[in-house]
């Protein structure tokens, strides 16, 4: 039933029981009501926050569409109700709850625990500040029914999140996420005790697992990945580390010690957890300028390596000083290649045959991992974007008897062991330092190690970026033009197009035949449900009738978002998609040159980047 916005505001005020400890949410709605600011009230109250991308993530403020005590309580109630129904022995197996250092994170964690306690669950709690990998680790190690981590990773300081892990220790994925969302909608009624976060830690059904699980976490990582602690301890390698005002420093220090590695040189102004992230514009190591303070410390100390975790320590970044004095900030894909080569070498040292090693990455990450697999003989597969897909795929491969070697996404997320079925920046840090120490002993740099991979597998260069498009109608128009071609009055300036006639759908797909002048050889559209290889062999200007069985994608299809991939005969690969959390049209572009010709690859990449902006998105015309 549609309620007037004033009635929605009254309902919110009747439900928001926050007392004097945090009066902001009530005060915000009361002020907006007094000011008759209906537009803002509509944004805050009309729609409920959507459960997706492994949970919830939003700005912290009042309203059903934001993250606050009320929405955390209702989400936890719905999650607990679904887990109790879907997982055998769920209450006894329990739930793992952790949180980072952001504003309200500790309170949100206690309210989450309260909701599960009220429904008879045992709660394994990390009461102090923690890193995200601790929750999936504990879910798997303890055999818990699920886990919740309160974090917004590297989002701006006003955001927070509610990340959910399933009983296998991996992030939730369809259809579980959809079922949880439905359960949340069915469990909106709150009781007075739902707001009572006091006394949670003293409840007899709450167990503080911090020491037990952290001891096991470091032991598992070092036991499986530390190559030679004595050799590690002798290294003369020095390196600077920053946790970006996050929680990572003590965990990074302990993990490095567990590997036998020397301690890092700290960035003093960024070592303590600070939810306001005062020294960076955006707390993401990938962002331009985010590592400037760490580089300055390195320059002053004469150190040639800078390493970073994001605030919740599940991502990892690195930069290395080059002989000319410049800093090379490795891209997420370059680090993925470096880790893959290192993991393969470790597996071989352990006597694991190449054909038993499994590695995965996301479909928007580099194809270099695929080429490595073809060359070396290990098992490779790609998945949809996100570790919720990659971790579950690795579990499938593990059940087939394969060794879970490595998984990564280009957004500096790396899983290097199956003790954590998610990205783990602290383990990645230690493995990287260990590799750098080994290379240092050989008189080599990490950049030179990467060059060795290019020489063996070909040169790969990428350009990943986005266009801000807050108008969903305009975004839909852009993707419609890519799929179906321009309107009749615009066809004169358009590129040549395919014509794939789908009688079962009653439509004709008219994807471009070239991108930047390079012939398109492969198309996959996960919105319309189309996939075909060697499309450049289809005669020009000849409509081709196709059936659903002939062009059905191997990946799941969803009409609720846009995602289309093209490959070109020059070794190019382009994926364009909409973001699930931001008003962005993202693109991921890579060019491979088999002959390691850097100049040719750079020219091709530039031509294709220009084609994305001018031919496909028409950025200037669309005001993007």
N, C-alpha and C positions, 0 to 999 in steps of 0.2 A: 504494500500500500504506500502510495506517495504521500509523504508528510511535508507540510510547509517547513521551511528551514528553521523558523522560530520554535516549532514543536520538536524538531530534531535536537536543537540546542537544549531545550528543556529536558528532553530525555537523557542527553549526555550528562547534564548537571545532576539529574536524579541518580545516575549510575556511578559517576565519578566520586568515589568516597575518599579521595586523597585528603589526608589531614594536614596539619600545619607543617609537617616535615617537607612537604613538596606541594605548595598551593598553586604552582604556576598554571597547571592545566585548567583547573576551575576558573582561575582568574582570567586566563586568556579567553575562554568562551564568554564569561560574564562581560568582559570589556568589549568584545566584538558585538555582543547583543546590545549593550548600551549605546554603541556607536552605530548600530543598525548596518553593520558591514556584512551584508548578505553574501557578497561574492567570496570573501574569505571563509565565511562559515560554510558555504557550499563546498569549497575545496577541502575543508577539514572534516566535514561531517557526512556529506551525501553518500560517499562510497566507502566501503570497508577496505582496509588494507588487504592486498591480495597475497595469498600464500603461494609462493613459487620460488624459483632459483634456490632450492634447498631450504626454504623457510621464509622469513620476513626481513625486509630492510627498508628503512624509511627515516625521515627526519623526526627528531624527538620533540613533539609538541602535542597539544590537545587535539582530539578528534579521532574518529573511527578509522581515518585513512592514514594515521601517523602511528609512530611507536611511542607508547606511554604505558603506565601501569595497567590501565584498563585493557588495552589491546593485548598486552603480554599475558594478563590473566586469562582472557577469553581464548587466546591461542593455546595456552598451556592446558586449559580445561578440555578443549577439543582434541588436542594431541593425546592427552592422557586417556581420554575415552576411547579413541581409536586404537591406541596401542594395546589397551586392556582387552579389546575385542579381537584384534588381529594377530597378536603375538602370544603364543602359548606360555603360560606361567609368567606373564609379564610383571605382575606386582612383585613376585618373589625375585625375579631376575633383576628388576630395578631399572632406574634411569640414571644416567651420568649427567651432571650439570656443572658447567664451568663458565667463567666470564673473564673479559679483558679489563682494561683500565678506563674505559670511556665513562663519561658522565652517565649515571644511572645503571651502569652494567651490573654492579653488585646487587642493587635493589631488584632489578629485573630477574637476576638469577635466583634470589631468595623467593620471589613470588612464583617463579616457575617451579621451584622445589615444593612450595606450599601447595600448589595445585595438584601435584602428583601425590604428595602425602595425604591430601584430603581424599584421594581415590585409592588409598591402600598400598601405594608403591613404596618400596625401599628406594632411598635416594643416595647415590654415591656423589658426594659434593666436593668440588674444589672451592673452598671458601675464599682463598686468596686470589690475587691476580694471576692469570694463567695464559698460556699460549693456546691457540686453537687446536693444534695437533694432539693436545693432551686428552681431549674428549673422544675423538674416534679411536685413539689408542686404548683408552680405558673401556670403551664399549666392547671392543674386540677381546681384550684381555680378560675382562670380567664376565663376558657373556651376557651383557645387559640387554634389555629389550629395546632401548633407544638412547640417544644422547642429545643434549641441547647445549650449544655454546652461544653465549651472548657476546656478540662482536659485530662490528661493521667493517672489519679489516682495514683497508686504506681509504675508506670514504672520508668526506669532510667531518670536522669535529662535531657538528650538530646532528649527525646521523648515528643510528645504532641498528643492530640486527639480531636475529633469532635464527640460528643455524641448526638444522635438525639432521641427526644421523640415525640410520636404521639399525636393526639388530646385527647386521653383518659388519658394522663399523664404517660403512660408506654413506655418503650423503644420499638422502632420499631422492628418488626419481619417479617418473610416471610408471604406473598409475597410483602409487602410494601417495604422492603429494596431492593429487586430486581428491583422494579419499579423505586425507587429513583436512583439507580445506572444507570439504562437506561437513565433516565432524565438527569443525570449529563453528560453522554456521548453525549447527544443531545444539551447541552447548554454550549459549550466550548468557544464561542465567547465573548470576554471581551471588554467593552467600557472604555474610559479614566476615567470616574467617578467611575468605579468599584474599582479603587485603592485608592480612596479618603476617608480615614478614619477620616480626620479632620472634625470637625463640626457635627459628627454623634449624639453626645449627645444633641446638641442644636437643632436638627431637630424637627419641630413641630409634626411629627408623631412618635417621640420617647418619651416614658414615663418611667421615673425612678421609678421602683416599689419596691425599696429596703426596705424602712421603712414599707410600707403597707403590703408587703408579708412576711417580717420577723416577724412583730408583729403577723400576722395571723398564721404563721408556729409554733411559740412557744406556742401560745394560743391553737392551735389545738392539739399539742402533749401533753401538760400538762393537758388540759381539758379532754382528753380521757384516759390518762395513769397515771397521778399522783394520787396515792391511798389516801394518807393522808399527806397533806403538813405540818401540825403541827407536826405530828409524825416524818416526814422526817427532820424537822428543829431541832429536839431534839437529833438526832443521834450523838454518839461520834465516829462514824466511820471516819477514815482518809484514804485518798487514793491519790496516785500520778498519774498525768496525763501528757501525751505528745502528741502533734499534729504532731510529726515527721517532724518538719520544714514546716508544711503545714498551711492551713487556719483555722484549727478547733478551736483554743483556745478561741476566743471571742464567738463563737457560742456555744461551750461546756459550758462555764461559764454562759451564759444567760439561756441555757436549764436547767442546774442544779438549778439555782436560781428559774426558773419557777416551778420546782418540789418542791421547798422549801428545797433543799438539801444544805449542807455546801459546800464552795468552795474547789477546789482541791489544792493539793500541787504541784506546777509546777516543770518542769524540765527546769531550766533557759536557758540552751544552745540550747534548741529545741523549744522554744515557738514562736519565730517570724518566719513569712513566709520567706523561703529562697529557691529559685529555684535550688540552687546547692546542697542542702541537705548535708552540710559539715560534720556532725558527724556520718552519717550512710553510709555503703557501698551500701545499697540498701534500698530505702524508703518504705519498706513494713513491717508492724508489725509482719507478719508471719515469716520473715526471721530470721535465727539463729543469735543472737547477737543484733538484732534491738532494743530490750528493755533493753539492758545492762545498758545504762546511766540512764534510769528511775529506774531500780532496785537499782543502786548505790545510787541515791537520797533517795529512800525508806529505804534502809539499814541505811543510815546516819541519817534519821529523825525518825527511829523506826516505819515505816509505813508498813503494811502487804499486801497492795493491789496496783497493778500497772495497769493502764488503758491507752489505746492508740487509736487514730484514725489514719487512713492513711492520706496522704497529702490533698486529696480533701474531707475528712471527711465522706465518705460513707461507710467505713468499721470500724469495732471495734474489739479490741483485749484486753485480760485481763490475768493477772498472779497473783497468790496468794502465799504468803509465808506459808510454811507448818511448823508443830511443830518441825521438825528436822532442821529447818533453810534453807531448800532448797526452790526454787521457782518452783511452778507448773504453767506452761504456758498452759492455756486451749486451746485445739484444736478448730478449727472451728465447728466441730460436737458436741463437748462437750458443747460449748457455745450455740449451737442450741438447745440441749436438755434442758439446764438450762432455756433458754428463753421460750421454749415451755411449760415447766411445770409452769413457772411464769405467762405466758399469760393465760393458762387454769385456773389457780387459780383466776386471775383478772376477767376473764369472768364469772366464777361461783359467785364471789362476786357481780358482776353486775346483777346477776339473769338470765344470758344467759344459756339456756340448753346446755349440752355438744353436743347434736346432731345438734345444730345450729352453732357450731364453726367449721371453716374451717382452715386447715393449709396445707402448701405445702413445699416441698423442691426439690432440683434438684436430678436427678437420680444417680449422683455420690456422693451424700451426704448420711449420715447414715440412715440405716433402723430403727433406734431406734424410730424415729418419727412415722413410720408406726405401730410399736408394741404399742406405746403409744395410737395411735388412736384405734387400735383393742381392747385394754384394757379399755379405757375410753369412747369410743363411739363417738368421734368427727370425722368429715369428713376429710379425708386425701387423697392427690394425689401427685404423683411425676411428674416432667416434664423434658424436655430436659435441658441441662446445660444453666444457665443464667437467670437473672431476667426478661429479655424480655419475656420469656416463663412463669415464675412463676407469675409475676404480671398480665399478661393477663388471666391466669388460675384462679387466685383469683377473677378477675372481673367477669368471667363466674359464679363462685360459688356465688358471691355476688348477681348477677341477679337472682339466684335461691332462694334468700331469706336467705342465710347464712351470719353469722357474719365473716368478714375477720379478722382472728386472728393473723396469723403469717406465714411468709415465710422466708426460709433461704437457703444459699448455703455454702458448707464446706469452701470456701475461705473467711471466716469471714465477710460475707455479710448478714444483717438481716433487715427484713421489719416488724415492729411491730406497725401496724396501717395502715389504708388505706388513710391517708392524704398525704402520699408519696408512690407512686406505684413503688418503687425501694428500694434498700438497703439504709439505713439511719444510719450512724454511730453515729450521735449526739443523736438522739432519743434512740438508743440502749444503749448508754453510760448512759443516765439518768435512764432508766428502770433497768439497771444492778446495778447502785449505790443504787437505791431505794430498790431492792431486797437484796443487801448486807447489807444495813442498817437494814432491817427487820430481817435478819438472825443474825446480830450482836446483836440486842436486845434480841434474844433468846439464845445467847451464842453459835451460830453455825457459821461455815465458809461456803463459797460457795462450797468448795470441799466436805464438808459433805453433803450439799444439793444435789450435783451431785451423791454422794454415795447412797442417798435415792432413786434416780431414778434408779440406777443400781439394787438395791435390789428389786424394784418393777417390772422392765421390763427386767431384765437380763443384763449381762455385754457385752458391745460392745467395741472392740478395733480395731483401724484402722492403716493403713500404706499407705499414699499417697506419691507418688514420681514420677520421670520421668527419661527417658533416652534421652540424647541429640543425635539427629540423623539428621544432616544437609543434608543427601542424601535422597531425596524423593523416589528414586528407591529402596534403601535398606529398607526404611520404608514399601513400598508396598510389598516387598518380605517377610518381617516379618509377616505382616498381612495375606498374601496369604498362608504362611505356617500354620498359626493358623487355617485358614478356610478350606484349602484343603489338608493339610498334606505335608510332605516332599517329595522330589523327590525319585525315586525308590532306588537309591543307599544309601539313608540315613534312610530308613525305619527300619533297624535292631535296631537302638538305640531309636526309637520313642516310645511314649506312645500309648496305645490303643485308637482307634478313632471310632466315630460314622460314619455312612454312610447314609446321607439323600439325596435321589435321587430326583431331581426336573426336571421332564421331560419338563415342560414349559420353563425352562431356559436352559435346556440341560447341567446341571452341577450336581456334587455330592459334598455336603458339608461334610467335614471330621473333625469336631471339636474334641478336645481331650475329652476322657471319664472321665479323672481324672485330677486334678490340685493339685500337692503336695501329691498325693496319695488319695485324697478325691474325691468321686464320684460326677460328675457334674449332677445337677438335673434340671437346667434351662439355656437356651441360648437365647440371643437376639442380633441380628446383624443388626444394623441400616444402614449398608453399602450395604449388599446383600439383605436385606429384609427378615429376618428369625427370628421367635420367637416361642419357644416351651417349655412347662413345663413338669416335670416328665420324662425327657429324659433318666434318668438312668433306667427306666423300659423297654426301648427298648432292646430286646435281643442282646447280644454281637455278633459281626461278622455277623449281619444280616442287609443287606441294607434295608432301609425303604423308600418307595415311598411316597412323600408328595406333596400336591397341594399348590398353592399360597394361597388359602383361608384358608387352615389348619394352615399355619405358617406365616400369615401376621402380622407384628408388629403393636401395637396400636400407637406407636410414628411414626412421619414422617421418611421416608427413604431418604438418600442422598448418592449417589455414589461418591460425591466429597470429602468426608472425611471418616476416619475410626473410627468406634465405635462399640465395641462388649462387651457384659456383660455375665458373667457366675455366677451361684450360685451353691454352693456345699452342700452336705448333712450335713456337720459339722457346718452349719450356716455361711459359708463363702460367700462373694459376691465380685466379681472382675469386674471392668470396665476398659477397655483399649481404649484409643482414641488418635488421633492426635490433636495437638493444632492448632487453627486457626490463631494464631499470632506469634508463635515461632517454631523453628525446634525441637520440643519435642514430644516424645512418652510418654504420661502420663498414669499412672495407679492409680486407687483408690481401695483399698482393705480393707475389713472389715470382722471381725469374731464376731459372737454373741455366747455367752455361756448362755443358759437359766438358769443354776444353779449358775450363778455368780462365776464360777470357773476361777479365773484370770490366774492361771498357765496354765491350759488347753487351754484357749483362746490364750495366748501368744505363746504356742508351735505350735498351729495350724496356727497362723498368720505367724510365722517365716518360717514354712514349705511352706506356700503359697507364701510368698515373694521370697523365694529361687526358687520356681517353675516358677514364673514370669520371673526371670532373666535367669534361666538355661533352662527350658523346652520351654517357649513360645517365649521370646525375643532372647534367645541365645546370651546374651550380650557379653560374652567373644569372641565367634566366630565372631560376627558382629562388634567387636571393639567399643562397646558402654560403 
